[in-house]
């Protein structure tokens, strides 16, 4: 099922890229490389590791392991409109419907035999214990060895050293299961590639901050969480350069991603993975551009190839979902300022401490810098819980408030 899906995506995008049609080459390039990754995960030919979100995928790429965070499967099934049967399977097995939709979908897919058998698994204690529990269940289901990375909240030197030591131990764990030790020369090449991609992404994000932003409504969806899966590979370079070049061309020519941009929004954490009209409503009814997603960011320094584990640890601890609420709020302040946003949208994903559990603190924190927050009660994976009418009413009220504050009320619809 999943392999056929990825084969169809790869064939379709390759055909479009050969034809040279359209103005969305960068997004297609990203989708193509992620679909190719999906093919490798489900081919039965590669060494596969199912992982937590914060696993060092570049380190695994350096060791010849095809890896991905398990939530990817839930998001992919939701995007393809196929999450319903796995969700029902999980519910029939006794998993509560108020748990995370990503994890319920992965669990159901496993019970249905959709998830391929991994060689081993690598869990991370952050961003959530739910993800850790799902991977523990997968390890029991597949009867495969599990390595757990405990991510500290301490971003100081002690926390960095602790996490770096775990990455070193993980390397030994992987080598023991593949029978091949990590090649130092290969690791150096991977780290140098990651640093190169980092510089390109910094340029890309600078162009994304342009007023008006060149980002169209779907260009940057899930970008910051998908690209790290490719870190250390030529694919990451291709994707980063495609985005940088496309955004540079549009920004320099004054081409807006949203025609007549009049509201700039910050999106907090999760995008809604199934097909939904939210971004279309924002763009077409209110000329609102989502100019920055919280996870589409680089807040880490280049990694020293001579001391890579420390650099990898610092990078992992820079990700907002590993930090305290206060640190996360400060980071949102920084993004709001850099991107000149008027408001923020937080899809409060059901069963998620990062989305729903922290909603009040994020709302109060952004209010302190004059950025109103729209909290949407949604499940980002299970479309059965999406009440379109209620969501639209909430969006209408929020956007009218922002437009009144900016003095643009009354000019909310696109011409024609």
C-alpha positions as a Markdown table, in Angstrom:
| # | Residue | x | y | z |
|---|---|---|---|---|
| 1 | Unk | 0.0 | 0.0 | 0.0 |
| 2 | Unk | 2.5 | 2.6 | 1.1 |
| 3 | Unk | 5.2 | 1.5 | -1.4 |
| 4 | Unk | 2.7 | 1.8 | -4.2 |
| 5 | Unk | 1.7 | 5.3 | -2.9 |
| 6 | Unk | 5.3 | 6.5 | -2.9 |
| 7 | Unk | 6.0 | 5.0 | -6.3 |
| 8 | Unk | 3.1 | 6.9 | -7.8 |
| 9 | Unk | 4.3 | 10.1 | -6.1 |
| 10 | Unk | 7.8 | 9.7 | -7.4 |
| 11 | Unk | 6.7 | 8.9 | -11.0 |
| 12 | Unk | 4.2 | 11.8 | -11.1 |
| 13 | Unk | 6.7 | 14.4 | -9.8 |
| 14 | Unk | 9.5 | 13.2 | -12.0 |
| 15 | Unk | 7.3 | 13.6 | -15.0 |
| 16 | Unk | 6.3 | 17.1 | -14.0 |
| 17 | Unk | 9.9 | 18.2 | -13.4 |
| 18 | Unk | 10.9 | 16.8 | -16.8 |
| 19 | Unk | 8.1 | 18.8 | -18.4 |
| 20 | Unk | 9.3 | 21.9 | -16.7 |
| 21 | Unk | 5.7 | 23.0 | -16.0 |
| 22 | Unk | 4.6 | 25.1 | -13.0 |
| 23 | Unk | 6.2 | 27.6 | -10.7 |
| 24 | Unk | 6.6 | 25.3 | -7.7 |
| 25 | Unk | 9.8 | 23.4 | -8.5 |
| 26 | Unk | 11.2 | 23.8 | -4.9 |
| 27 | Unk | 8.1 | 22.2 | -3.2 |
| 28 | Unk | 8.1 | 19.4 | -5.8 |
| 29 | Unk | 11.8 | 18.8 | -5.2 |
| 30 | Unk | 11.1 | 18.4 | -1.5 |
| 31 | Unk | 8.1 | 16.1 | -2.1 |
| 32 | Unk | 10.1 | 14.0 | -4.5 |
| 33 | Unk | 13.0 | 13.5 | -2.1 |
| 34 | Unk | 10.7 | 12.6 | 0.8 |
| 35 | Unk | 8.8 | 10.2 | -1.5 |
| 36 | Unk | 12.1 | 8.6 | -2.5 |
| 37 | Unk | 12.9 | 8.2 | 1.2 |
| 38 | Unk | 9.5 | 6.6 | 1.7 |
| 39 | Unk | 10.3 | 4.1 | -1.1 |
| 40 | Unk | 13.5 | 3.1 | 0.7 |
| 41 | Unk | 11.7 | 2.7 | 4.0 |
| 42 | Unk | 9.1 | 0.4 | 2.5 |
| 43 | Unk | 11.2 | -1.4 | -0.1 |
| 44 | Unk | 12.4 | -4.2 | 2.1 |
| 45 | Unk | 15.9 | -3.7 | 0.8 |
| 46 | Unk | 17.4 | -1.0 | 3.0 |
| 47 | Unk | 18.5 | -1.1 | 6.6 |
| 48 | Unk | 15.7 | 0.7 | 8.4 |
| 49 | Unk | 15.4 | 2.3 | 11.7 |
| 50 | Unk | 12.1 | 3.8 | 13.1 |
| 51 | Unk | 13.0 | 6.7 | 15.3 |
| 52 | Unk | 11.8 | 9.5 | 17.5 |
| 53 | Unk | 11.6 | 13.1 | 16.1 |
| 54 | Unk | 14.9 | 14.2 | 17.6 |
| 55 | Unk | 17.1 | 11.3 | 16.4 |
| 56 | Unk | 20.2 | 12.5 | 14.6 |
| 57 | Unk | 19.2 | 11.4 | 11.1 |
| 58 | Unk | 22.4 | 12.7 | 9.5 |
| 59 | Unk | 24.4 | 10.4 | 11.8 |
| 60 | Unk | 22.3 | 7.5 | 10.8 |
| 61 | Unk | 22.7 | 8.5 | 7.1 |
| 62 | Unk | 26.4 | 8.5 | 7.6 |
| 63 | Unk | 26.1 | 4.9 | 8.8 |
| 64 | Unk | 24.1 | 3.7 | 5.8 |
| 65 | Unk | 20.8 | 3.4 | 7.7 |
| 66 | Unk | 17.5 | 4.6 | 6.2 |
| 67 | Unk | 15.6 | 6.2 | 9.0 |
| 68 | Unk | 12.5 | 8.3 | 9.8 |
| 69 | Unk | 10.4 | 9.4 | 12.7 |
| 70 | Unk | 7.4 | 7.2 | 13.1 |
| 71 | Unk | 4.9 | 10.2 | 13.0 |
| 72 | Unk | 5.8 | 10.5 | 9.3 |
| 73 | Unk | 3.6 | 7.5 | 8.6 |
| 74 | Unk | 0.6 | 9.0 | 10.4 |
| 75 | Unk | 1.1 | 12.3 | 8.6 |
| 76 | Unk | 1.5 | 10.5 | 5.2 |
| 77 | Unk | -1.6 | 8.4 | 5.7 |
| 78 | Unk | -3.6 | 11.5 | 6.8 |
| 79 | Unk | -2.4 | 13.5 | 3.8 |
| 80 | Unk | -3.5 | 10.7 | 1.4 |
| 81 | Unk | -6.9 | 10.4 | 3.1 |
| 82 | Unk | -6.1 | 6.9 | 4.3 |
| 83 | Unk | -5.8 | 7.4 | 8.1 |
| 84 | Unk | -9.3 | 6.3 | 8.9 |
| 85 | Unk | -8.8 | 2.5 | 8.8 |
| 86 | Unk | -5.6 | 2.5 | 10.9 |
| 87 | Unk | -7.3 | 4.9 | 13.4 |
| 88 | Unk | -10.3 | 2.5 | 13.7 |
| 89 | Unk | -7.9 | -0.4 | 14.1 |
| 90 | Unk | -6.2 | 1.3 | 17.0 |
| 91 | Unk | -9.6 | 2.1 | 18.6 |
| 92 | Unk | -10.8 | -1.4 | 18.3 |
| 93 | Unk | -7.6 | -2.5 | 20.0 |
| 94 | Unk | -8.5 | -0.3 | 23.0 |
| 95 | Unk | -6.5 | 2.9 | 22.3 |
| 96 | Unk | -8.3 | 5.9 | 23.5 |
| 97 | Unk | -9.6 | 8.4 | 21.0 |
| 98 | Unk | -8.3 | 11.4 | 23.0 |
| 99 | Unk | -4.7 | 10.3 | 22.4 |
| 100 | Unk | -2.4 | 11.8 | 19.7 |
| 101 | Unk | -3.7 | 11.1 | 16.2 |
| 102 | Unk | -0.2 | 10.6 | 14.9 |
| 103 | Unk | 0.5 | 7.9 | 17.4 |
| 104 | Unk | -2.9 | 6.2 | 17.1 |
| 105 | Unk | -2.5 | 6.1 | 13.3 |
| 106 | Unk | 1.0 | 4.6 | 13.5 |
| 107 | Unk | -0.3 | 2.0 | 16.1 |
| 108 | Unk | -3.2 | 1.1 | 13.9 |
| 109 | Unk | -1.0 | 0.8 | 10.8 |
| 110 | Unk | 1.3 | -1.5 | 12.7 |
| 111 | Unk | -1.6 | -3.7 | 13.7 |
| 112 | Unk | -2.7 | -3.8 | 10.1 |
| 113 | Unk | 0.7 | -4.9 | 8.9 |
| 114 | Unk | 1.4 | -1.6 | 7.0 |
| 115 | Unk | 4.6 | -0.6 | 8.9 |
| 116 | Unk | 7.7 | -2.4 | 7.5 |
| 117 | Unk | 9.8 | -4.5 | 9.8 |
| 118 | Unk | 12.8 | -2.4 | 11.1 |
| 119 | Unk | 16.3 | -3.6 | 11.8 |
| 120 | Unk | 16.2 | -1.7 | 15.1 |
| 121 | Unk | 14.5 | 1.3 | 16.7 |
| 122 | Unk | 15.8 | 4.6 | 18.2 |
| 123 | Unk | 13.4 | 6.4 | 20.5 |
| 124 | Unk | 13.8 | 9.9 | 21.9 |
| 125 | Unk | 12.3 | 11.1 | 25.2 |
| 126 | Unk | 11.4 | 14.4 | 23.6 |
| 127 | Unk | 9.3 | 16.1 | 22.3 |
| 128 | Unk | 6.8 | 13.8 | 24.0 |
| 129 | Unk | 6.5 | 10.6 | 26.0 |
| 130 | Unk | 3.7 | 9.5 | 23.7 |
| 131 | Unk | 6.2 | 9.1 | 20.9 |
| 132 | Unk | 8.5 | 7.2 | 23.2 |
| 133 | Unk | 5.7 | 4.9 | 24.2 |
| 134 | Unk | 4.7 | 4.2 | 20.6 |
| 135 | Unk | 8.3 | 3.2 | 19.6 |
| 136 | Unk | 8.5 | 1.0 | 22.7 |
| 137 | Unk | 5.3 | -0.7 | 21.5 |
| 138 | Unk | 6.8 | -1.1 | 18.0 |
| 139 | Unk | 10.0 | -2.6 | 19.4 |
| 140 | Unk | 7.8 | -5.2 | 21.3 |
| 141 | Unk | 5.6 | -5.8 | 18.2 |
| 142 | Unk | 8.6 | -6.4 | 15.9 |
| 143 | Unk | 10.8 | -8.0 | 18.5 |
| 144 | Unk | 13.7 | -5.7 | 17.6 |
| 145 | Unk | 16.2 | -4.0 | 19.8 |
| 146 | Unk | 15.5 | -0.4 | 21.0 |
| 147 | Unk | 17.9 | 2.4 | 21.9 |
| 148 | Unk | 16.4 | 5.2 | 23.9 |
| 149 | Unk | 17.9 | 8.7 | 23.8 |
| 150 | Unk | 17.1 | 10.7 | 26.9 |
| 151 | Unk | 16.9 | 14.4 | 25.9 |
| 152 | Unk | 17.6 | 16.7 | 28.8 |
| 153 | Unk | 15.9 | 20.0 | 29.3 |
| 154 | Unk | 19.2 | 21.5 | 30.5 |
| 155 | Unk | 20.6 | 23.5 | 27.5 |
| 156 | Unk | 23.8 | 24.2 | 29.4 |
| 157 | Unk | 27.2 | 22.5 | 29.0 |
| 158 | Unk | 26.2 | 19.6 | 31.3 |
| 159 | Unk | 23.1 | 18.9 | 29.2 |
| 160 | Unk | 25.1 | 19.1 | 26.0 |
| 161 | Unk | 27.7 | 16.7 | 27.3 |
| 162 | Unk | 25.1 | 14.3 | 28.5 |
| 163 | Unk | 23.3 | 14.2 | 25.1 |
| 164 | Unk | 26.6 | 14.0 | 23.2 |
| 165 | Unk | 27.6 | 10.9 | 25.2 |
| 166 | Unk | 24.3 | 9.3 | 24.3 |
| 167 | Unk | 24.8 | 10.0 | 20.6 |
| 168 | Unk | 28.2 | 8.3 | 20.9 |
| 169 | Unk | 26.6 | 5.3 | 22.5 |
| 170 | Unk | 23.9 | 5.2 | 19.8 |
| 171 | Unk | 26.7 | 5.0 | 17.2 |
| 172 | Unk | 28.1 | 1.9 | 18.9 |
| 173 | Unk | 24.5 | 0.5 | 19.1 |
| 174 | Unk | 24.0 | 1.0 | 15.4 |
| 175 | Unk | 27.4 | -0.4 | 14.4 |
| 176 | Unk | 26.7 | -3.5 | 16.5 |
| 177 | Unk | 23.5 | -4.1 | 14.5 |
| 178 | Unk | 24.8 | -3.3 | 11.0 |
| 179 | Unk | 28.2 | -4.9 | 11.5 |
| 180 | Unk | 29.9 | -1.8 | 10.2 |
| 181 | Unk | 31.6 | 0.8 | 12.3 |
| 182 | Unk | 31.2 | 4.5 | 11.6 |
| 183 | Unk | 33.7 | 5.7 | 9.0 |
| 184 | Unk | 35.3 | 8.9 | 10.3 |
| 185 | Unk | 35.8 | 10.2 | 6.8 |
| 186 | Unk | 32.2 | 9.6 | 5.9 |
| 187 | Unk | 31.1 | 11.3 | 9.1 |
| 188 | Unk | 33.2 | 14.3 | 8.3 |
| 189 | Unk | 31.7 | 14.6 | 4.8 |
| 190 | Unk | 28.2 | 14.3 | 6.2 |
| 191 | Unk | 28.8 | 17.1 | 8.8 |
| 192 | Unk | 30.4 | 19.4 | 6.1 |
| 193 | Unk | 27.3 | 18.8 | 4.0 |
| 194 | Unk | 25.0 | 19.6 | 6.9 |
| 195 | Unk | 26.9 | 22.8 | 7.5 |
| 196 | Unk | 26.5 | 23.7 | 3.9 |
| 197 | Unk | 22.8 | 23.1 | 4.0 |
| 198 | Unk | 22.6 | 25.2 | 7.2 |
| 199 | Unk | 24.0 | 28.2 | 5.4 |
| 200 | Unk | 21.6 | 27.8 | 2.4 |
| 201 | Unk | 18.6 | 27.5 | 4.8 |
| 202 | Unk | 19.7 | 30.7 | 6.6 |
| 203 | Unk | 19.6 | 32.5 | 3.2 |
| 204 | Unk | 16.2 | 30.9 | 2.4 |
| 205 | Unk | 14.7 | 32.1 | 5.7 |
| 206 | Unk | 16.1 | 35.6 | 5.1 |
| 207 | Unk | 14.2 | 35.7 | 1.8 |
| 208 | Unk | 11.1 | 34.3 | 3.5 |
| 209 | Unk | 11.1 | 37.3 | 5.8 |
| 210 | Unk | 10.7 | 39.7 | 2.9 |
| 211 | Unk | 7.6 | 41.9 | 2.8 |
| 212 | Unk | 5.7 | 40.7 | 1.0 |
| 213 | Unk | 6.9 | 37.1 | 1.6 |
| 214 | Unk | 7.5 | 35.0 | -1.5 |
| 215 | Unk | 6.1 | 31.9 | 0.3 |
| 216 | Unk | 2.9 | 30.6 | -1.2 |
| 217 | Unk | 0.4 | 29.0 | 1.1 |
| 218 | Unk | 1.8 | 25.4 | 0.8 |
| 219 | Unk | 5.4 | 26.0 | 0.1 |
| 220 | Unk | 6.7 | 25.7 | 3.7 |
| 221 | Unk | 4.3 | 23.2 | 5.2 |
| 222 | Unk | 6.2 | 20.6 | 7.4 |
| 223 | Unk | 9.5 | 22.0 | 5.8 |
| 224 | Unk | 11.5 | 22.3 | 9.0 |
| 225 | Unk | 10.7 | 18.8 | 10.2 |
| 226 | Unk | 11.1 | 17.0 | 6.9 |
| 227 | Unk | 14.4 | 18.5 | 5.6 |
| 228 | Unk | 16.4 | 17.1 | 8.6 |
| 229 | Unk | 15.5 | 13.6 | 7.5 |
| 230 | Unk | 17.7 | 14.3 | 4.4 |
| 231 | Unk | 20.6 | 16.0 | 6.3 |
| 232 | Unk | 24.0 | 14.7 | 5.2 |
| 233 | Unk | 22.8 | 13.6 | 1.7 |
| 234 | Unk | 23.0 | 15.2 | -1.7 |
| 235 | Unk | 19.2 | 15.4 | -1.6 |
| 236 | Unk | 19.3 | 17.9 | 1.2 |
| 237 | Unk | 21.5 | 20.1 | -0.8 |
| 238 | Unk | 19.3 | 19.9 | -3.9 |
| 239 | Unk | 16.2 | 20.8 | -1.9 |
| 240 | Unk | 17.8 | 23.6 | 0.0 |
| 241 | Unk | 19.2 | 25.2 | -3.1 |
| 242 | Unk | 15.9 | 24.8 | -5.0 |
| 243 | Unk | 14.1 | 26.7 | -2.2 |
| 244 | Unk | 16.8 | 29.3 | -1.8 |
| 245 | Unk | 16.9 | 30.0 | -5.5 |
| 246 | Unk | 13.2 | 30.2 | -6.0 |
| 247 | Unk | 12.6 | 32.4 | -3.0 |
| 248 | Unk | 15.5 | 34.7 | -4.0 |
| 249 | Unk | 14.2 | 35.1 | -7.5 |
| 250 | Unk | 10.7 | 36.0 | -6.2 |
| 251 | Unk | 11.8 | 38.2 | -3.4 |
| 252 | Unk | 14.2 | 40.2 | -5.6 |
| 253 | Unk | 11.4 | 40.7 | -8.2 |
| 254 | Unk | 8.8 | 41.6 | -5.5 |
| 255 | Unk | 6.6 | 38.6 | -6.2 |
| 256 | Unk | 4.3 | 37.9 | -3.3 |
| 257 | Unk | 3.3 | 34.4 | -2.4 |
| 258 | Unk | -0.1 | 35.7 | -1.4 |
| 259 | Unk | -1.5 | 38.3 | -3.8 |
| 260 | Unk | -2.1 | 41.6 | -2.0 |
| 261 | Unk | -0.6 | 40.3 | 1.3 |
| 262 | Unk | -2.1 | 42.3 | 4.1 |
| 263 | Unk | -1.8 | 40.0 | 7.2 |
| 264 | Unk | 1.3 | 38.1 | 8.2 |
| 265 | Unk | 0.9 | 35.0 | 10.4 |
| 266 | Unk | 3.1 | 32.8 | 12.6 |
| 267 | Unk | 2.1 | 29.2 | 12.6 |
| 268 | Unk | 2.8 | 27.4 | 15.9 |
| 269 | Unk | 4.1 | 23.8 | 15.8 |
| 270 | Unk | 1.8 | 21.5 | 13.9 |
| 271 | Unk | 0.2 | 21.9 | 10.5 |
| 272 | Unk | -3.0 | 20.1 | 9.9 |
| 273 | Unk | -2.0 | 17.0 | 7.8 |
| 274 | Unk | -5.2 | 16.0 | 6.1 |
| 275 | Unk | -6.7 | 18.1 | 3.3 |
| 276 | Unk | -8.5 | 21.0 | 4.8 |
| 277 | Unk | -9.5 | 24.5 | 3.7 |
| 278 | Unk | -7.8 | 26.6 | 6.5 |
| 279 | Unk | -4.9 | 28.0 | 4.5 |
| 280 | Unk | -7.1 | 28.6 | 1.5 |
| 281 | Unk | -9.6 | 30.5 | 3.7 |
| 282 | Unk | -6.7 | 32.6 | 5.1 |
| 283 | Unk | -5.2 | 33.4 | 1.7 |
| 284 | Unk | -8.3 | 33.9 | -0.4 |
| 285 | Unk | -10.6 | 35.6 | 2.0 |
| 286 | Unk | -8.2 | 37.7 | 4.0 |
| 287 | Unk | -4.9 | 37.9 | 2.0 |
| 288 | Unk | -3.2 | 36.4 | 5.0 |
| 289 | Unk | 0.2 | 34.8 | 4.5 |
| 290 | Unk | 1.7 | 32.2 | 6.8 |
| 291 | Unk | 5.2 | 33.6 | 6.7 |
| 292 | Unk | 6.8 | 31.5 | 9.4 |
| 293 | Unk | 6.2 | 28.1 | 11.0 |
| 294 | Unk | 7.7 | 27.7 | 14.4 |
| 295 | Unk | 9.8 | 24.7 | 13.3 |
| 296 | Unk | 11.1 | 26.3 | 10.1 |
| 297 | Unk | 14.1 | 27.8 | 11.8 |
| 298 | Unk | 17.8 | 27.6 | 12.3 |
| 299 | Unk | 18.9 | 28.4 | 15.8 |
| 300 | Unk | 22.0 | 26.3 | 16.0 |
| 301 | Unk | 25.7 | 27.0 | 15.1 |
| 302 | Unk | 27.7 | 25.1 | 12.5 |
| 303 | Unk | 28.8 | 21.7 | 13.7 |
| 304 | Unk | 32.6 | 21.2 | 14.2 |
| 305 | Unk | 33.6 | 18.2 | 12.1 |
| 306 | Unk | 36.4 | 17.5 | 14.6 |
| 307 | Unk | 33.9 | 17.3 | 17.5 |
| 308 | Unk | 30.6 | 16.3 | 15.8 |
| 309 | Unk | 28.7 | 14.8 | 18.7 |
| 310 | Unk | 28.8 | 18.0 | 20.8 |
| 311 | Unk | 27.5 | 20.0 | 17.8 |
| 312 | Unk | 24.8 | 17.4 | 17.1 |
| 313 | Unk | 23.7 | 17.7 | 20.8 |
| 314 | Unk | 23.6 | 21.5 | 20.7 |
| 315 | Unk | 21.5 | 21.4 | 17.6 |
| 316 | Unk | 19.0 | 18.9 | 19.1 |
| 317 | Unk | 18.7 | 21.0 | 22.2 |
| 318 | Unk | 18.0 | 24.2 | 20.1 |
| 319 | Unk | 14.7 | 22.8 | 18.8 |
| 320 | Unk | 11.8 | 24.5 | 20.5 |
| 321 | Unk | 10.0 | 21.3 | 21.5 |
| 322 | Unk | 12.9 | 20.3 | 23.8 |
| 323 | Unk | 12.8 | 23.5 | 25.9 |
| 324 | Unk | 10.8 | 25.0 | 28.8 |
| 325 | Unk | 7.7 | 27.0 | 28.1 |
| 326 | Unk | 9.6 | 30.3 | 28.9 |
| 327 | Unk | 12.4 | 29.4 | 26.4 |
| 328 | Unk | 9.8 | 28.5 | 23.7 |
| 329 | Unk | 8.0 | 31.8 | 24.3 |
| 330 | Unk | 11.2 | 33.7 | 23.9 |
| 331 | Unk | 11.9 | 31.9 | 20.6 |
| 332 | Unk | 8.4 | 32.8 | 19.4 |
| 333 | Unk | 9.1 | 36.4 | 20.3 |
| 334 | Unk | 12.2 | 36.3 | 18.1 |
| 335 | Unk | 10.4 | 34.8 | 15.2 |
| 336 | Unk | 7.5 | 37.3 | 15.5 |
| 337 | Unk | 9.9 | 40.2 | 15.4 |
| 338 | Unk | 12.0 | 38.8 | 12.5 |
| 339 | Unk | 9.0 | 38.1 | 10.3 |
| 340 | Unk | 7.0 | 41.1 | 11.3 |
| 341 | Unk | 3.9 | 39.0 | 12.1 |
| 342 | Unk | 0.5 | 40.4 | 13.0 |
| 343 | Unk | -0.9 | 37.3 | 14.7 |
| 344 | Unk | -0.3 | 33.6 | 15.3 |
| 345 | Unk | -2.3 | 30.4 | 14.8 |
| 346 | Unk | -1.9 | 27.5 | 17.2 |
| 347 | Unk | -3.7 | 24.2 | 16.1 |
| 348 | Unk | -4.1 | 22.7 | 19.5 |
| 349 | Unk | -3.6 | 19.1 | 18.5 |
| 350 | Unk | -5.7 | 16.7 | 20.6 |
| 351 | Unk | -3.7 | 14.8 | 23.2 |
| 352 | Unk | -0.5 | 16.9 | 22.7 |
| 353 | Unk | 1.2 | 18.6 | 25.6 |
| 354 | Unk | 3.2 | 20.7 | 23.1 |
| 355 | Unk | 0.2 | 22.0 | 21.3 |
| 356 | Unk | -2.8 | 21.8 | 23.7 |
| 357 | Unk | -1.0 | 21.5 | 27.1 |
| 358 | Unk | 1.0 | 24.7 | 26.6 |
| 359 | Unk | -1.6 | 26.8 | 24.8 |
| 360 | Unk | -2.3 | 29.2 | 27.6 |
| 361 | Unk | 1.4 | 30.0 | 28.3 |
| 362 | Unk | 2.1 | 30.6 | 24.6 |
| 363 | Unk | -1.0 | 32.8 | 24.2 |
| 364 | Unk | 0.0 | 34.9 | 27.2 |
| 365 | Unk | 3.6 | 35.1 | 26.1 |
| 366 | Unk | 2.8 | 36.3 | 22.6 |
| 367 | Unk | 0.3 | 38.8 | 24.0 |
| 368 | Unk | 3.1 | 40.5 | 25.9 |
| 369 | Unk | 4.6 | 41.5 | 22.5 |
| 370 | Unk | 1.3 | 42.4 | 20.9 |
| 371 | Unk | 0.8 | 39.3 | 18.9 |
| 372 | Unk | -2.7 | 37.8 | 19.3 |
| 373 | Unk | -3.1 | 34.0 | 19.1 |
| 374 | Unk | -5.9 | 32.0 | 17.6 |
| 375 | Unk | -6.1 | 28.6 | 19.3 |
| 376 | Unk | -7.9 | 26.1 | 17.1 |
| 377 | Unk | -9.3 | 22.9 | 18.7 |
| 378 | Unk | -8.3 | 20.3 | 16.1 |
| 379 | Unk | -6.8 | 16.9 | 15.6 |
| 380 | Unk | -4.0 | 17.4 | 13.1 |
| 381 | Unk | -4.4 | 13.8 | 11.8 |
| 382 | Unk | -7.9 | 12.5 | 12.4 |
| 383 | Unk | -10.2 | 14.5 | 10.1 |
| 384 | Unk | -13.2 | 13.0 | 11.8 |
| 385 | Unk | -12.6 | 15.5 | 14.5 |
| 386 | Unk | -12.5 | 18.5 | 12.2 |
| 387 | Unk | -15.5 | 20.7 | 12.6 |
| 388 | Unk | -15.2 | 23.0 | 9.5 |
| 389 | Unk | -18.0 | 25.3 | 10.5 |
| 390 | Unk | -16.7 | 26.0 | 14.0 |
| 391 | Unk | -13.1 | 26.4 | 12.7 |
| 392 | Unk | -14.2 | 28.9 | 10.0 |
| 393 | Unk | -16.2 | 30.9 | 12.6 |
| 394 | Unk | -13.1 | 31.2 | 14.8 |
| 395 | Unk | -10.9 | 32.2 | 11.9 |
| 396 | Unk | -13.4 | 34.8 | 10.7 |
| 397 | Unk | -13.5 | 36.5 | 14.1 |
| 398 | Unk | -9.8 | 36.4 | 14.5 |
| 399 | Unk | -9.0 | 37.8 | 11.1 |
| 400 | Unk | -11.5 | 40.5 | 11.4 |
| 401 | Unk | -9.9 | 41.5 | 14.7 |
| 402 | Unk | -6.4 | 41.6 | 13.0 |
| 403 | Unk | -7.7 | 43.6 | 10.0 |
| 404 | Unk | -9.4 | 46.1 | 12.3 |
| 405 | Unk | -6.2 | 46.5 | 14.2 |
| 406 | Unk | -4.2 | 47.1 | 11.0 |
| 407 | Unk | -6.9 | 49.4 | 9.5 |
| 408 | Unk | -7.4 | 47.1 | 6.6 |
| 409 | Unk | -11.0 | 46.0 | 7.5 |
| 410 | Unk | -13.4 | 46.1 | 4.6 |
| 411 | Unk | -10.7 | 45.0 | 2.1 |
| 412 | Unk | -10.8 | 41.3 | 3.0 |
| 413 | Unk | -11.6 | 39.6 | -0.2 |
| 414 | Unk | -9.4 | 39.1 | -3.3 |
| 415 | Unk | -10.6 | 40.9 | -6.5 |
| 416 | Unk | -12.6 | 38.9 | -8.9 |
